[in-house]
Each structure stands twice: as structure tokens, then as C-alpha cells.
Amino acid sequence: MAFSEFELKRIEKLAQHFVEANRPPVHIRAQLDLGFRITGQSLELFDIRPNWRNPNEINELPFAKTTYVKKSNSWKIFWMRQDLKWHRYAPDPEVPRLEDFFAVVAEDANACFRG
């Protein structure tokens, strides 16, 4: 089940605020930028950068993901490991609010999200 229009706008607004606060300086955004996408009940954060072999090709490299669980009214947190699979973030596997997810990613206490 997808989010309602109201929920979707709220999630987009929070994600956009996080992205704007954490984007690299303007002069290097052609080489590295930050983005997000919402798919179903999940929000994914990713780096945007040119392919090293073909600079005309743009790659999106996901590093953090959260999925809303309606039954528990919480957000599960995942991080992308080297095996390119999503793994639960052990220190904080679930948070009650989307704002808490952004705080966990920004703090990145274990250097899982941005290295």
C-alpha cells in the first residue's frame, strides 16, 4: 500500500530538507550529489555521480533506506553493504518517526551510510 498524498508530500518535504542540508558544495555537484526516491513504503537515499569509465553516464549509488511498517507505526532502517544488499542497521534497527531516520543517517555513528 502506497502513502496517501498528504503523507507523500510530508515525506518529500522532509527528504528534500535532508538532501539540501547535506549536499556537497555547488562547485562539485557535477561530480557528486545527493538524491532520494520514494518507492511504495520505502524512502531511499543515494549518491549521484558520473560513471568512472563513461562520464556521460550517471550512476545512483544507494546508501540508506527506510521502510514504513504500518502495523508497528515505525520506520525500519537499512544500509547498503559491499555485497550490494540491504542490511538492517543494528544500532537502531527501527525508529518511531521519519525525522529520527534522518538523524541516524546524519550522525552515522558507525560509518555505515557514508563511510
N, CA, C and O atoms as a printed pandas DataFrame, in Angstrom:
     atom_number atom_name residue_name chain_id  residue_number  x_coord  y_coord  z_coord
0              1         N          MET        A               1    0.829   -1.178    0.000
1              2        CA          MET        A               1    0.000    0.000    0.000
2              3         C          MET        A               1    0.874    1.241    0.000
3              4         O          MET        A               1    1.762    1.372    0.842
4              5         N          ALA        A               2    0.639    2.134   -0.914
5              6        CA          ALA        A               2    1.428    3.362   -1.032
6              7         C          ALA        A               2    0.943    4.404   -0.018
7              8         O          ALA        A               2   -0.126    4.267    0.577
8              9         N          PHE        A               3    1.739    5.424    0.155
9             10        CA          PHE        A               3    1.386    6.515    1.061
10            11         C          PHE        A               3    0.249    7.346    0.474
11            12         O          PHE        A               3    0.061    7.390   -0.742
12            13         N          SER        A               4   -0.506    8.003    1.352
13            14        CA          SER        A               4   -1.537    8.932    0.888
14            15         C          SER        A               4   -0.831   10.162    0.311
15            16         O          SER        A               4    0.369   10.346    0.514
16            17         N          GLU        A               5   -1.574   10.992   -0.400
17            18        CA          GLU        A               5   -0.993   12.204   -0.977
18            19         C          GLU        A               5   -0.402   13.113    0.097
19            20         O          GLU        A               5    0.684   13.665   -0.078
20            21         N          PHE        A               6   -1.114   13.264    1.196
21            22        CA          PHE        A               6   -0.661   14.102    2.306
22            23         C          PHE        A               6    0.640   13.551    2.899
23            24         O          PHE        A               6    1.592   14.299    3.121
24            25         N          GLU        A               7    0.675   12.226    3.157
25            26        CA          GLU        A               7    1.877   11.596    3.714
26            27         C          GLU        A               7    3.046   11.719    2.746
27            28         O          GLU        A               7    4.175   11.992    3.153
28            29         N          LEU        A               8    2.767   11.515    1.464
29            30        CA          LEU        A               8    3.814   11.597    0.447
30            31         C          LEU        A               8    4.430   12.990    0.397
31            32         O          LEU        A               8    5.652   13.117    0.321
32            33         N          LYS        A               9    3.608   14.037    0.439
33            34        CA          LYS        A               9    4.124   15.408    0.420
34            35         C          LYS        A               9    4.978   15.687    1.654
35            36         O          LYS        A               9    6.017   16.339    1.560
36            37         N          ARG        A              10    4.538   15.192    2.813
37            38        CA          ARG        A              10    5.297   15.379    4.045
38            39         C          ARG        A              10    6.655   14.673    3.972
39            40         O          ARG        A              10    7.675   15.242    4.361
40            41         N          ILE        A              11    6.663   13.434    3.473
41            42        CA          ILE        A              11    7.900   12.662    3.337
42            43         C          ILE        A              11    8.836   13.351    2.352
43            44         O          ILE        A              11   10.031   13.476    2.621
44            45         N          GLU        A              12    8.305   13.802    1.209
45            46        CA          GLU        A              12    9.123   14.505    0.216
46            47         C          GLU        A              12    9.729   15.769    0.806
47            48         O          GLU        A              12   10.896   16.071    0.556
48            49         N          LYS        A              13    8.952   16.507    1.583
49            50        CA          LYS        A              13    9.440   17.743    2.184
50            51         C          LYS        A              13   10.585   17.457    3.162
51            52         O          LYS        A              13   11.602   18.149    3.141
52            53         N          LEU        A              14   10.424   16.446    4.014
53            54        CA          LEU        A              14   11.478   16.085    4.967
54            55         C          LEU        A              14   12.729   15.589    4.241
55            56         O          LEU        A              14   13.847   15.948    4.610
56            57         N          ALA        A              15   12.538   14.761    3.205
57            58        CA          ALA        A              15   13.676   14.234    2.448
58            59         C          ALA        A              15   14.409   15.352    1.713
59            60         O          ALA        A              15   15.639   15.386    1.687
60            61         N          GLN        A              16   13.651   16.259    1.120
61            62        CA          GLN        A              16   14.262   17.385    0.407
62            63         C          GLN        A              16   15.070   18.256    1.369
63            64         O          GLN        A              16   16.161   18.715    1.029
64            65         N          HIS        A              17   14.540   18.479    2.556
65            66        CA          HIS        A              17   15.263   19.258    3.566
66            67         C          HIS        A              17   16.579   18.560    3.940
67            68         O          HIS        A              17   17.617   19.215    4.041
68            69         N          PHE        A              18   16.542   17.232    4.145
69            70        CA          PHE        A              18   17.755   16.481    4.470
70            71         C          PHE        A              18   18.769   16.571    3.344
71            72         O          PHE        A              18   19.953   16.813    3.581
72            73         N          VAL        A              19   18.299   16.375    2.109
73            74        CA          VAL        A              19   19.197   16.423    0.947
74            75         C          VAL        A              19   19.850   17.797    0.825
75            76         O          VAL        A              19   21.063   17.891    0.642
76            77         N          GLU        A              20   19.063   18.853    0.924
77            78        CA          GLU        A              20   19.605   20.210    0.803
78            79         C          GLU        A              20   20.628   20.510    1.901
79            80         O          GLU        A              20   21.627   21.185    1.654
80            81         N          ALA        A              21   20.379   20.012    3.101
81            82        CA          ALA        A              21   21.287   20.263    4.224
82            83         C          ALA        A              21   22.586   19.472    4.112
83            84         O          ALA        A              21   23.586   19.839    4.728
84            85         N          ASN        A              22   22.583   18.387    3.329
85            86        CA          ASN        A              22   23.753   17.508    3.266
86            87         C          ASN        A              22   24.416   17.425    1.898
87            88         O          ASN        A              22   25.362   16.659    1.714
88            89         N          ARG        A              23   23.931   18.203    0.939
89            90        CA          ARG        A              23   24.535   18.194   -0.392
90            91         C          ARG        A              23   25.943   18.786   -0.340
91            92         O          ARG        A              23   26.232   19.631    0.508
92            93         N          PRO        A              24   26.813   18.345   -1.240
93            94        CA          PRO        A              24   28.141   18.945   -1.306
94            95         C          PRO        A              24   28.061   20.371   -1.857
95            96         O          PRO        A              24   27.010   20.781   -2.349
96            97         N          PRO        A              25   29.154   21.125   -1.781
97            98        CA          PRO        A              25   29.160   22.491   -2.320
98            99         C          PRO        A              25   28.780   22.501   -3.810
99           100         O          PRO        A              25   29.002   21.526   -4.528
100          101         N          VAL        A              26   28.216   23.600   -4.243
101          102        CA          VAL        A              26   27.702   23.734   -5.612
102          103         C          VAL        A              26   28.760   23.414   -6.665
103          104         O          VAL        A              26   28.449   22.788   -7.679
104          105         N          HIS        A              27   29.991   23.828   -6.441
105          106        CA          HIS        A              27   31.021   23.666   -7.474
106          107         C          HIS        A              27   31.436   22.208   -7.716
107          108         O          HIS        A              27   32.097   21.934   -8.718
108          109         N          ILE        A              28   31.079   21.280   -6.851
109          110        CA          ILE        A              28   31.426   19.870   -7.117
110          111         C          ILE        A              28   30.210   18.980   -7.373
111          112         O          ILE        A              28   30.359   17.766   -7.513
112          113         N          ARG        A              29   29.026   19.553   -7.436
113          114        CA          ARG        A              29   27.814   18.752   -7.609
114          115         C          ARG        A              29   27.756   18.018   -8.948
115          116         O          ARG        A              29   27.014   17.044   -9.074
116          117         N          ALA        A              30   28.503   18.448   -9.927
117          118        CA          ALA        A              30   28.547   17.714  -11.192
118          119         C          ALA        A              30   29.299   16.389  -11.009
119          120         O          ALA        A              30   29.097   15.444  -11.771
120          121         N          GLN        A              31   30.165   16.331   -9.994
121          122        CA          GLN        A              31   30.939   15.122   -9.726
122          123         C          GLN        A              31   30.337   14.274   -8.603
123          124         O          GLN        A              31   30.537   13.060   -8.564
124          125         N          LEU        A              32   29.603   14.912   -7.694
125          126        CA          LEU        A              32   28.982   14.201   -6.581
126          127         C          LEU        A              32   27.793   14.998   -6.078
127          128         O          LEU        A              32   27.913   16.180   -5.755
128          129         N          ASP        A              33   26.649   14.343   -6.014
129          130        CA          ASP        A              33   25.452   14.994   -5.493
130          131         C          ASP        A              33   24.673   13.964   -4.682
131          132         O          ASP        A              33   25.067   12.802   -4.585
132          133         N          LEU        A              34   23.577   14.406   -4.111
133          134        CA          LEU        A              34   22.765   13.568   -3.234
134          135         C          LEU        A              34   21.321   13.609   -3.720
135          136         O          LEU        A              34   20.836   14.658   -4.143
136          137         N          GLY        A              35   20.631   12.466   -3.660
137          138        CA          GLY        A              35   19.240   12.415   -4.089
138          139         C          GLY        A              35   18.437   11.433   -3.262
139          140         O          GLY        A              35   18.973   10.747   -2.392
140          141         N          PHE        A              36   17.141   11.373   -3.547
141          142        CA          PHE        A              36   16.257   10.427   -2.857
142          143         C          PHE        A              36   15.162    9.978   -3.806
143          144         O          PHE        A              36   14.869   10.635   -4.805
144          145         N          ARG        A              37   14.561    8.835   -3.468
145          146        CA          ARG        A              37   13.402    8.341   -4.205
146          147         C          ARG        A              37   12.481    7.643   -3.222
147          148         O          ARG        A              37   12.918    7.066   -2.226
148          149         N          ILE        A              38   11.204    7.711   -3.528
149          150        CA          ILE        A              38   10.190    7.041   -2.722
150          151         C          ILE        A              38    9.551    5.979   -3.610
151          152         O          ILE        A              38    9.045    6.271   -4.694
152          153         N          THR        A              39    9.586    4.736   -3.122
153          154        CA          THR        A              39    9.012    3.616   -3.851
154          155         C          THR        A              39    8.171    2.802   -2.879
155          156         O          THR        A              39    8.696    2.238   -1.919
156          157         N          GLY        A              40    6.880    2.741   -3.125
157          158        CA          GLY        A              40    6.000    2.004   -2.223
158          159         C          GLY        A              40    6.046    2.610   -0.827
159          160         O          GLY        A              40    5.731    3.786   -0.648
160          161         N          GLN        A              41    6.433    1.817    0.157
161          162        CA          GLN        A              41    6.521    2.260    1.552
162          163         C          GLN        A              41    7.959    2.599    1.948
163          164         O          GLN        A              41    8.248    2.747    3.136
164          165         N          SER        A              42    8.855    2.721    0.983
165          166        CA          SER        A              42   10.271    2.935    1.277
166          167         C          SER        A              42   10.783    4.268    0.734
167          168         O          SER        A              42   10.315    4.776   -0.285
168          169         N          LEU        A              43   11.755    4.806    1.451
169          170        CA          LEU        A              43   12.480    6.001    1.041
170          171         C          LEU        A              43   13.948    5.612    0.964
171          172         O          LEU        A              43   14.494    5.031    1.902
172          173         N          GLU        A              44   14.578    5.931   -0.148
173          174        CA          GLU        A              44   15.973    5.564   -0.372
174          175         C          GLU        A              44   16.796    6.819   -0.616
175          176         O          GLU        A              44   16.381    7.703   -1.365
176          177         N          LEU        A              45   17.961    6.898    0.014
177          178        CA          LEU        A              45   18.912    7.993   -0.203
178          179         C          LEU        A              45   20.067    7.447   -1.038
179          180         O          LEU        A              45   20.516    6.321   -0.824
180          181         N          PHE        A              46   20.547    8.252   -1.992
181          182        CA          PHE        A              46   21.626    7.775   -2.846
182          183         C          PHE        A              46   22.550    8.912   -3.275
183          184         O          PHE        A              46   22.156   10.077   -3.331
184          185         N          ASP        A              47   23.795    8.531   -3.575
185          186        CA          ASP        A              47   24.762    9.451   -4.171
186          187         C          ASP        A              47   24.556    9.440   -5.672
187          188         O          ASP        A              47   24.205    8.412   -6.250
188          189         N          ILE        A              48   24.774   10.580   -6.301
189          190        CA          ILE        A              48   24.679   10.713   -7.754
190          191         C          ILE        A              48   26.067   11.124   -8.238
191          192         O          ILE        A              48   26.597   12.155   -7.823
192          193         N          ARG        A              49   26.644   10.319   -9.108
193          194        CA          ARG        A              49   27.982   10.632   -9.625
194          195         C          ARG        A              49   28.177   10.027  -11.010
195          196         O          ARG        A              49   27.532    9.034  -11.349
196          197         N          PRO        A              50   29.057   10.615  -11.810
197          198        CA          PRO        A              50   29.309   10.059  -13.140
198          199         C          PRO        A              50   30.038    8.718  -13.048
199          200         O          PRO        A              50   30.811    8.483  -12.119
200          201         N          ASN        A              51   29.787    7.858  -14.004
201          202        CA          ASN        A              51   30.483    6.586  -14.095
202          203         C          ASN        A              51   31.949    6.864  -14.376
203          204         O          ASN        A              51   32.263    7.706  -15.217
204          205         N          TRP        A              52   32.844    6.182  -13.697
205          206        CA          TRP        A              52   34.270    6.464  -13.858
206          207         C          TRP        A              52   34.791    6.071  -15.232
207          208         O          TRP        A              52   35.783    6.633  -15.695
208          209         N          ARG        A              53   34.137    5.107  -15.897
209          210        CA          ARG        A              53   34.565    4.704  -17.245
210          211         C          ARG        A              53   33.952    5.581  -18.331
211          212         O          ARG        A              53   34.577    5.853  -19.356
212          213         N          ASN        A              54   32.708    6.020  -18.085
213          214        CA          ASN        A              54   31.995    6.828  -19.060
214          215         C          ASN        A              54   31.350    8.006  -18.325
215          216         O          ASN        A              54   30.241    7.865  -17.810
216          217         N          PRO        A              55   32.009    9.150  -18.264
217          218        CA          PRO        A              55   31.496   10.293  -17.508
218          219         C          PRO        A              55   30.133   10.798  -17.977
219          220         O          PRO        A              55   29.464   11.524  -17.242
220          221         N          ASN        A              56   29.709   10.429  -19.184
221          222        CA          ASN        A              56   28.394   10.841  -19.669
222          223         C          ASN        A              56   27.265   10.011  -19.054
223          224         O          ASN        A              56   26.096   10.389  -19.130
224          225         N          GLU        A              57   27.624    8.880  -18.445
225          226        CA          GLU        A              57   26.646    8.004  -17.801
226          227         C          GLU        A              57   26.619    8.334  -16.300
227          228         O          GLU        A              57   27.662    8.372  -15.647
228          229         N          ILE        A              58   25.432    8.567  -15.773
229          230        CA          ILE        A              58   25.280    8.939  -14.364
230          231         C          ILE        A              58   24.841    7.725  -13.550
231          232         O          ILE        A              58   23.899    7.026  -13.924
232          233         N          ASN        A              59   25.527    7.480  -12.439
233          234        CA          ASN        A              59   25.194    6.373  -11.539
234          235         C          ASN        A              59   24.527    6.891  -10.271
235          236         O          ASN        A              59   24.880    7.954   -9.761
236          237         N          GLU        A              60   23.572    6.137   -9.776
237          238        CA          GLU        A              60   22.954    6.405   -8.486
238          239         C          GLU        A              60   23.374    5.274   -7.554
239          240         O          GLU        A              60   23.062    4.109   -7.799
240          241         N          LEU        A              61   24.086    5.628   -6.482
241          242        CA          LEU        A              61   24.622    4.640   -5.566
242          243         C          LEU        A              61   23.910    4.747   -4.219
243          244         O          LEU        A              61   24.234    5.631   -3.426
244          245         N          PRO        A              62   22.943    3.861   -3.944
245          246        CA          PRO        A              62   22.176    3.953   -2.701
246          247         C          PRO        A              62   23.040    3.655   -1.480
247          248         O          PRO        A              62   23.946    2.823   -1.533
248          249         N          PHE        A              63   22.741    4.352   -0.372
249          250        CA          PHE        A              63   23.496    4.119    0.858
250          251         C          PHE        A              63   22.612    3.990    2.092
251          252         O          PHE        A              63   23.064    3.452    3.103
252          253         N          ALA        A              64   21.378    4.460    2.050
253          254        CA          ALA        A              64   20.476    4.341    3.200
254          255         C          ALA        A              64   19.047    4.165    2.706
255          256         O          ALA        A              64   18.653    4.697    1.668
256          257         N          LYS        A              65   18.279    3.398    3.488
257          258        CA          LYS        A              65   16.898    3.136    3.111
258          259         C          LYS        A              65   16.077    2.976    4.385
259          260         O          LYS        A              65   16.553    2.437    5.385
260          261         N          THR        A              66   14.851    3.449    4.333
261          262        CA          THR        A              66   13.919    3.229    5.430
262          263         C          THR        A              66   12.592    2.785    4.848
263          264         O          THR        A              66   12.168    3.252    3.791
264          265         N          THR        A              67   11.946    1.876    5.557
265          266        CA          THR        A              67   10.662    1.346    5.119
266          267         C          THR        A              67    9.661    1.502    6.255
267          268         O          THR        A              67    9.923    1.119    7.395
268          269         N          TYR        A              68    8.508    2.073    5.920
269          270        CA          TYR        A              68    7.463    2.277    6.914
270          271         C          TYR        A              68    6.700    0.981    7.152
271          272         O          TYR        A              68    6.299    0.301    6.208
272          273         N          VAL        A              69    6.503    0.644    8.435
273          274        CA          VAL        A              69    5.740   -0.538    8.818
274          275         C          VAL        A              69    4.477   -0.046    9.524
275          276         O          VAL        A              69    4.530    0.403   10.669
276          277         N          LYS        A              70    3.358   -0.136    8.836
277          278        CA          LYS        A              70    2.103    0.404    9.368
278          279         C          LYS        A              70    1.675   -0.300   10.653
279          280         O          LYS        A              70    1.175    0.346   11.575
280          281         N          LYS        A              71    1.866   -1.608   10.722
281          282        CA          LYS        A              71    1.430   -2.389   11.874
282          283         C          LYS        A              71    2.062   -1.883   13.171
283          284         O          LYS        A              71    1.389   -1.803   14.199
284          285         N          SER        A              72    3.343   -1.544   13.127
285          286        CA          SER        A              72    4.037   -1.064   14.328
286          287         C          SER        A              72    4.197    0.455   14.334
287          288         O          SER        A              72    4.731    1.023   15.287
288          289         N          ASN        A              73    3.732    1.114   13.264
289          290        CA          ASN        A              73    3.856    2.566   13.126
290          291         C          ASN        A              73    5.299    3.015   13.344
291          292         O          ASN        A              73    5.568    3.934   14.117
292          293         N          SER        A              74    6.220    2.350   12.649
293          294        CA          SER        A              74    7.644    2.661   12.793
294          295         C          SER        A              74    8.344    2.568   11.437
295          296         O          SER        A              74    7.770    2.117   10.447
296          297         N          TRP        A              75    9.582    3.004   11.428
297          298        CA          TRP        A              75   10.414    3.001   10.218
298          299         C          TRP        A              75   11.605    2.080   10.440
299          300         O          TRP        A              75   12.386    2.293   11.368
300          301         N          LYS        A              76   11.754    1.057    9.597
301          302        CA          LYS        A              76   12.920    0.170    9.647
302          303         C          LYS        A              76   14.061    0.834    8.892
303          304         O          LYS        A              76   13.851    1.441    7.842
304          305         N          ILE        A              77   15.267    0.716    9.429
305          306        CA          ILE        A              77   16.444    1.344    8.816
306          307         C          ILE        A              77   17.357    0.274    8.225
307          308         O          ILE        A              77   17.630   -0.752    8.848
308          309         N          PHE        A              78   17.818    0.542    7.007
309          310        CA          PHE        A              78   18.719   -0.366    6.302
310          311         C          PHE        A              78   19.923    0.416    5.767
311          312         O          PHE        A              78   19.847    1.623    5.542
312          313         N          TRP        A              79   21.035   -0.300    5.568
313          314        CA          TRP        A              79   22.197    0.291    4.917
314          315         C          TRP        A              79   22.725   -0.694    3.879
315          316         O          TRP        A              79   22.550   -1.905    4.012
316          317         N          MET        A              80   23.369   -0.162    2.850
317          318        CA          MET        A              80   23.873   -0.977    1.747
318          319         C          MET        A              80   25.314   -1.394    2.050
319          320         O          MET        A              80   26.201   -0.556    2.211
320          321         N          ARG        A              81   25.520   -2.704    2.121
321          322        CA          ARG        A              81   26.868   -3.221    2.381
322          323         C          ARG        A              81   27.598   -3.441    1.060
323          324         O          ARG        A              81   27.050   -3.199   -0.015
324          325         N          GLN        A              82   28.841   -3.902    1.159
325          326        CA          GLN        A              82   29.647   -4.153   -0.040
326          327         C          GLN        A              82   29.045   -5.214   -0.943
327          328         O          GLN        A              82   29.319   -5.233   -2.143
328          329         N          ASP        A              83   28.227   -6.099   -0.383
329          330        CA          ASP        A              83   27.608   -7.138   -1.204
330          331         C          ASP        A              83   26.433   -6.598   -2.022
331          332         O          ASP        A              83   25.754   -7.355   -2.714
332          333         N          LEU        A              84   26.194   -5.264   -1.937
333          334        CA          LEU        A              84   25.132   -4.570   -2.654
334          335         C          LEU        A              84   23.729   -5.052   -2.265
335          336         O          LEU        A              84   22.796   -5.004   -3.066
336          337         N          LYS        A              85   23.605   -5.515   -1.023
337          338        CA          LYS        A              85   22.315   -5.912   -0.477
338          339         C          LYS        A              85   22.008   -5.041    0.730
339          340         O          LYS        A              85   22.913   -4.571    1.421
340          341         N          TRP        A              86   20.720   -4.832    0.974
341          342        CA          TRP        A              86   20.298   -4.049    2.126
342          343         C          TRP        A              86   20.372   -4.891    3.389
343          344         O          TRP        A              86   19.929   -6.039    3.415
344          345         N          HIS        A              87   20.946   -4.295    4.450
345          346        CA          HIS        A              87   21.057   -4.955    5.743
346          347         C          HIS        A              87   20.476   -4.040    6.811
347          348         O          HIS        A              87   20.606   -2.819    6.731
348          349         N          ARG        A              88   19.837   -4.635    7.809
349          350        CA          ARG        A              88   19.284   -3.850    8.911
350          351         C          ARG        A              88   20.418   -3.141    9.635
351          352         O          ARG        A              88   21.490   -3.711    9.841
352          353         N          TYR        A              89   20.178   -1.925   10.007
353          354        CA          TYR        A              89   21.156   -1.125   10.734
354          355         C          TYR        A              89   21.062   -1.514   12.211
355          356         O          TYR        A              89   20.126   -1.110   12.901
356          357         N          ALA        A              90   22.023   -2.294   12.695
357          358        CA          ALA        A              90   21.956   -2.905   14.020
358          359         C          ALA        A              90   21.826   -1.918   15.193
359          360         O          ALA        A              90   21.019   -2.174   16.088
360          361         N          PRO        A              91   22.563   -0.825   15.235
361          362        CA          PRO        A              91   22.418    0.055   16.403
362          363         C          PRO        A              91   21.006    0.613   16.573
363          364         O          PRO        A              91   20.523    0.734   17.699
364          365         N          ASP        A              92   20.347    0.948   15.483
365          366        CA          ASP        A              92   18.980    1.480   15.507
366          367         C          ASP        A              92   18.181    0.822   14.390
367          368         O          ASP        A              92   17.974    1.435   13.343
368          369         N          PRO        A              93   17.724   -0.421   14.591
369          370        CA          PRO        A              93   17.020   -1.105   13.503
370          371         C          PRO        A              93   15.662   -0.512   13.152
371          372         O          PRO        A              93   15.174   -0.680   12.034
372          373         N          GLU        A              94   15.047    0.190   14.118
373          374        CA          GLU        A              94   13.736    0.804   13.900
374          375         C          GLU        A              94   13.645    2.102   14.677
375          376         O          GLU        A              94   14.179    2.225   15.780
376          377         N          VAL        A              95   12.962    3.064   14.089
377          378        CA          VAL        A              95   12.716    4.341   14.766
378          379         C          VAL        A              95   11.239    4.692   14.616
379          380         O          VAL        A              95   10.595    4.269   13.656
380          381         N          PRO        A              96   10.698    5.467   15.564
381          382        CA          PRO        A              96    9.270    5.772   15.509
382          383         C          PRO        A              96    8.876    6.836   14.488
383          384         O          PRO        A              96    7.734    6.863   14.029
384          385         N          ARG        A              97    9.826    7.720   14.126
385          386        CA          ARG        A              97    9.481    8.825   13.234
386          387         C          ARG        A              97   10.493    8.926   12.090
387          388         O          ARG        A              97   11.648    8.526   12.241
388          389         N          LEU        A              98   10.064    9.450   10.969
389          390        CA          LEU        A              98   10.952    9.635    9.827
390          391         C          LEU        A              98   12.081   10.603   10.166
391          392         O          LEU        A              98   13.207   10.434    9.699
392          393         N          GLU        A              99   11.785   11.608   10.970
393          394        CA          GLU        A              99   12.815   12.563   11.385
394          395         C          GLU        A              99   13.952   11.855   12.114
395          396         O          GLU        A              99   15.110   12.254   11.996
396          397         N          ASP        A             100   13.622   10.801   12.870
397          398        CA          ASP        A             100   14.647   10.033   13.588
398          399         C          ASP        A             100   15.551    9.279   12.619
399          400         O          ASP        A             100   16.750    9.142   12.862
400          401         N          PHE        A             101   14.975    8.789   11.519
401          402        CA          PHE        A             101   15.791    8.132   10.486
402          403         C          PHE        A             101   16.831    9.094    9.941
403          404         O          PHE        A             101   18.006    8.745    9.835
404          405         N          PHE        A             102   16.407   10.311    9.592
405          406        CA          PHE        A             102   17.348   11.291    9.060
406          407         C          PHE        A             102   18.424   11.641   10.083
407          408         O          PHE        A             102   19.578   11.863    9.716
408          409         N          ALA        A             103   18.059   11.691   11.354
409          410        CA          ALA        A             103   19.042   11.974   12.410
410          411         C          ALA        A             103   20.072   10.855   12.515
411          412         O          ALA        A             103   21.261   11.122   12.687
412          413         N          VAL        A             104   19.625    9.606   12.411
413          414        CA          VAL        A             104   20.540    8.458   12.474
414          415         C          VAL        A             104   21.498    8.490   11.287
415          416         O          VAL        A             104   22.696    8.263   11.456
416          417         N          VAL        A             105   20.989    8.766   10.097
417          418        CA          VAL        A             105   21.840    8.815    8.898
418          419         C          VAL        A             105   22.824    9.976    8.994
419          420         O          VAL        A             105   23.994    9.820    8.644
420          421         N          ALA        A             106   22.371   11.132    9.460
421          422        CA          ALA        A             106   23.250   12.298    9.572
422          423         C          ALA        A             106   24.360   12.047   10.590
423          424         O          ALA        A             106   25.509   12.430   10.369
424          425         N          GLU        A             107   24.020   11.409   11.694
425          426        CA          GLU        A             107   25.033   11.124   12.725
426          427         C          GLU        A             107   26.015   10.071   12.231
427          428         O          GLU        A             107   27.222   10.213   12.428
428          429         N          ASP        A             108   25.516    9.016   11.594
429          430        CA          ASP        A             108   26.326    7.936   11.021
430          431         C          ASP        A             108   27.412    7.486   12.003
431          432         O          ASP        A             108   28.591    7.438   11.655
432          433         N          ALA        A             109   27.005    7.161   13.220
433          434        CA          ALA        A             109   27.932    6.826   14.307
434          435         C          ALA        A             109   28.874    5.667   13.961
435          436         O          ALA        A             109   30.012    5.647   14.430
436          437         N          ASN        A             110   28.426    4.713   13.159
437          438        CA          ASN        A             110   29.259    3.546   12.817
438          439         C          ASN        A             110   29.838    3.626   11.419
439          440         O          ASN        A             110   30.392    2.641   10.930
440          441         N          ALA        A             111   29.726    4.771   10.762
441          442        CA          ALA        A             111   30.249    4.987    9.412
442          443         C          ALA        A             111   29.721    3.940    8.421
443          444         O          ALA        A             111   30.459    3.468    7.557
444          445         N          CYS        A             112   28.463    3.591    8.552
445          446        CA          CYS        A             112   27.850    2.606    7.643
446          447         C          CYS        A             112   27.263    3.268    6.405
447          448         O          CYS        A             112   27.327    2.701    5.314
448          449         N          PHE        A             113   26.703    4.437    6.552
449          450        CA          PHE        A             113   25.975    5.065    5.459
450          451         C          PHE        A             113   26.900    5.775    4.471
451          452         O          PHE        A             113   26.866    5.483    3.276
452          453         N          ARG        A             114   27.703    6.677    4.946
453          454        CA          ARG        A             114   28.537    7.479    4.043
454          455         C          ARG        A             114   30.021    7.134    4.160
455          456         O          ARG        A             114   30.852    7.750    3.492
456          457         N          GLY        A             115   30.357    6.172    4.987
457          458        CA          GLY        A             115   31.738    5.725    5.123
458          459         C          GLY        A             115   32.486    6.636    5.966
459          460         O          GLY        A             115   33.676    6.425    6.199
